[in-house]
Amino acid sequence: MYFHGTPGSRLDVASGDELVAAVGVRLVSFDRPGYGRSSVSPFGLLAVAKDALNVADQLGVERFATLGLSGGGPFAIAIATAAIGGPRVARVGIASGAGPFQEVPGAIDGLSEIDTRAVALLPDSPAEAAATFASGFEPILTAVREGDDAVRAAFEPFLSARDRVLFADPVVGASIIASIREGLRQGASGSGWDNAAYVGGWEIDIAAIQTPVLLWYGDEDLMAPPAHAQWLEEHLPDARLVIRSGEGHLGIFEHLAEMLDQLAAG
């Protein structure tokens, strides 16, 4: 069960369809509320985890692993809580995922001015906070309307050297941009609620999750720095962390087969 990034969509890793088939994994992905063609509505970590469990039920899948990229990471963890998926989740995979901003050292200090204003509205006014977070995505929405080159330029400040190479790749880069364009087709509501869910206080108790969690990060990631990875490794009861030297935020596009192999081994 794949949980897309922020912003992104169910199409995040569509460029890897042949690879997924070769590995022999069935990869299921869905758009969170407000993304793609999913109905716009408020959500948090547990609400999306319940949605994912409903998807598994409708597909007749009893036991599965999860994989979350970037902003999808917290949702991939949330479904492993005992009250939601519990023993049905064999393993959790997090690729460059966000940790709890309220807990990760320095995470709140690194937020933009807009995001800082949004955080101040939590937990009392989640809808207003989500709308404020969503307003921070306006430059990306504008770039999407202007074309692929504008999208690349909008993300340039947030990309490591290796990320820029991947973003410029004609297959990988086009897939990433197509996923972002699809995710934002209705606007940035989904992205706003994403940020409210994991930049605000998490609804789950990390320490109670017994499912094995595999963590993959790059040491040059500008969007989910190693501090997020290290906090998760230290606070999850059963976690294994891999930090790759010279890599950034987009390592999933180079290591997807390895990730799927390890998740399927559970």
N, C-alpha and C positions, 0 to 999 in steps of 0.2 A: 504494500500500500504506500504510494508515493504522495508526499505533501510538498506542494510547490513553494517557490520562494516569494519574496515580497519586493517589488511587484512581480508577478509571473502568472502562470496558469498551468493547467493540466498538461500543456504542451512543452514544458520545460526541457525534458530529455527526449523529445520526439526524434531528434537526430540520431538517437541510439537505438531505434526500433530493431534494426537488424542485429545489433550486438546483444540486445535483450533476448531475442529469439535464439541466438546462438548459445547463450548461457543456459537457456532452458527455463527461464523464469517468466512467470505471468506477472506483469507490472500493471497495477491498477492505479489510476490517478483521477482526481476530480477537482473541480474549481470550488474554492470556498465561497460563501455568500458574497455577492457583489463583484466577483471575478467572472470573466468570460460571460457565459449565459446563465450563471446561477443567480437566483433571486437575491435582491439586495435586502439584507436584514442584519441586525446586531448579532455579534457572536463573540465567544471567548474560547479559551483552550478546551474546556470540557464540552462545549456545544459542538465544536468541530470534531472532537474525538467521538462523540455520539453519532454524528453524521457519518463518519468513516466506518464505524461499526455497523451502521445500517446498510451502507454500501456492501460491506462484506457479507452481511446476512442475505441481501438481495441476490448476490452472486453465488450464494451457497458455499462460501469459504469459511471454514471453521477456525483454522489456525493460519497465521500469516506473520510476516515480518513487516516493519515499517521503515521508510527512508524519507528523511526530511532535509531539504536544501535551504540554507539561509533562514529566512523567516518561517519556513515550514518545519524547522527543527523542533521548536517547542510543541507543536501539534503532534508530531511523530512520537514525542515522549509522553504527551498527555494521555494518549490512548492506552498506554501500558499501565496506567493506574489501576489498582485493584477494583475500584468502583466502576470502571468502564470496560477495558479489554482484558486486563489482568492476564490470566494464564493463556488466553487465546493469542497473545502476542509473543512470538518465539524470540525475536530479537528486534532491537531498535537501532537504526543507523542514522547518524547525524553528520551531514556534510556541510561544513562551514556554517553551523547553526548558531542562532542567537541564544545566549544564556539569559538568566533573569537580570535585566538591567539594574534592578533595585539592589542586587546582591553582588554582581560582578564588579570588582574594584575598577574605578575610573570610567565605567560605562555611561553613567548619567552625565558625568562632566563632559563627555565627548559629543553630546547631542547638539543638534542645531538649535537656533533660537526658537524656531517654530515648534520643534519637538519638546523643548524645555517648557514652553507655554502649555503644551498639551499635557505633559506629565503633571503639571500643577493642578490640573482639573480632575485628576484621578485620586481616589476612587469614587468621589461623590458625583461626578458628572461624566460618565463614560461616553455618552452620545456626543457631547460637546468636545470631549477629548479626541474621539475618533474623527470628528469633522476637522478639528485643528490639525491632527496628524495628516489627514487626507490632503489638506491644503498645501502641505509641504511637497506633494508629488506633482504640483502644477507644472514645474519645468519639464518633467518627464512626459506629462500629457501633451504639452506643447511640442516637444521633440517628436513624439509619436506621430503627431499630425503633420510634421514637417518632413519626415522621412528617416531612413535608416542611418544616414550620416549624422543627422541631428541627435538621434538616440545614442550613437557611439560617443558623440561629443558630450552629451549630458552625463554619461557614466564615467567619462575619462578621469575626473578627479578621485573617483572611488576605486580605481583599478590599480593593482600592482603591475609590475612589468610583465609578468607571465600572464596575468589576466588580459592585458592589452593585446598580447599575441593571440590568445584564444578568441577574444572578441572580434579580432580582425580576420579570423579564419572564415572563409566563405561558407562553410557548412555549419560550424558551431555558432559563429556570430549571427548568421541568418536565423538559426533556430532559436537562439536566445531572444532576439528582437521580435520574432514572430510570436513567441510566448508572451512577452511583455505587452505587445500590441493587443493580443487576444485578452489578456488579463485585464487590461484597462479599457476595454470596449465600452463599458458602462460608466467609466470614470474611476476615481480612486477610493470609493467607499470601502471596498474590501481591504485595501492597503491600510486605510485609516484604522479599521477594526483590528487588523493584524497587529499594528503597533500598540494599540491600546491593550491587546491581550498579553503581549510579552514584554513591552517596555514598562507597563504597569505591573503590579504585584501578580505573581502567578497563582492560579487557582489550584495548583496541585502541590503535593508534598513530595519533593524530589527524593528525599531520604527513604520513602516507603516503596519506591519502585524496585522490584526484585528482578525484572527482566534484564538480561545482559544488553548493554548499550555500547555500540561501536562508534567512536568519534574520529572524524577525519577533518583535519584543518591544515592550512598553509601558514608558515611562519611570517609571511608578508601580506597577510589578509588585512585590508584596510576597512572592511565592513564588519567582519566578525574576528577581531584580533585574538591571538592566542589566550588572552586572559579569559575569554568566554569558555574556551576548550578546557583550560586548567580548572576553572571553577566547577564545571560539570563533572570532570574526572574526579575531583575531590569530594563532591557531594552526592554523586550517584553510587549506590552500594556496589554495583557490578558494572564497571566501565573500563574500556580499553581505548587509550588515546594514541592516535598516530598524527604527528605534526610533520609535514613534509617541507624540507628546506627549499627556499626559492619559489614556493608556490603561494598563490593568493586565494581568492574567494571562489574560483571557478574550477577547482580540482575535480569535481564530480564529472566534468566533461572529458577528463583524461583517465579517470580511474573507475568509471561506472561498472565495468565488468568485474573488477576485483571486489568492489563493494557488494555487488549482487551475489557473487560467489560466497563471500563471508556471511552475508545475511541468510542465504539459503541453507548454509551449513547448520543453522540452528534448528 
